[in-house]
Amino acid sequence: MENYGLDLHCSMLLDDYRELLPTLHQLEKVVADTLNGIVSDNGIYINAIEHRIKAEKSLAGKLELKGHKYNSIDDITDLLGARVITFYSDEVDKIAALVGKQFIVDWNNSIDKRKMHELDSFGYNSLHFICKVPKELYFNPEFPKLNDIRFEIQMRTAMQHVWATMYHDTGYKSGVEIPKEYLRNLNRLAGMLELADEQFSIIRTEINDYRRRVQNLVSTGEFEQVILDGDSFKSYLKLNPFDALNRKIAATNQAEIMPTSLIPYLEVLKRFHFNTLGDIEKMIKEEGDSAYQLAVYQLGNTDIDIISSSVALQNLILAKIIRSGSGEPFVKLFYDTLYGESDYNQERARRIIEDAKKLGILK
């Protein structure tokens, strides 16, 4: 076995590492499984989980430089390293709290590098926990030393990870001096990435706050104050606002109502200038009778016993278009928006207008 030119003490440490490798591989599996479980069980969407056992050559290089600092192999805390890369900075703290519950954390040797404010520290602003696996989490008599081995878990954002990788690639941390003009540009870029990291978290928080406000306004029926968009429309649909009309239409033929997504109608509603949820509520009240007549007339000459749950909303919009006097071109626009442009939509529009005239909806 190669000793890499190490002195006796360091060569013995390297031999201890080789004997420990099977245990390290088992520890790596336990740590990886636990971290994946933490993320999955708590519904946290992350960028990646990485883990590795320190390569022998890398350890030899470390021992050559710092071997005198280690009395035993147990003093080396990065033989196993894991990294959790999140998308948002606030999720670093969530992961850290969960890691603290699962593992034994050596707080004296753990570092929160986010509290270091050096100009070039952005890419290294991660949390570094030195941990052990408690026996309550995992114990296997085949690997008696597993619970005594300390290992490192880093937690950082994707932006920080990208920056750290760039730094490593440029050789900045290799001890090679970089000319000041390049260093200045690197540090300017670090500032931009740090700002972006902060803003992503701020924007996500603001969006989540907006969604909570929308849900509260919808649940309390304050529809006029809620702008129509994807989030508000989904919240509104949870109230089943078209169910009463659907059931009334279905009763004509004793038909079964088949659930279907109404999300495609959002584009239609916005195309026809529905700006708030209040506009939809107003349509239900004003066009309900006409929509019912249109739907029942179309079903009247059929033996259909299954109707889509979109029948109420579709006929409400059609009734509003027709009663506004917009005419056949706008009815065709409705079908084109909903189903895609086709010549058949012209025929559909013509028939609906004729039905509306027969029913007295369109004078």
Disulfide bonds with the S-S distance in Angstrom:
none
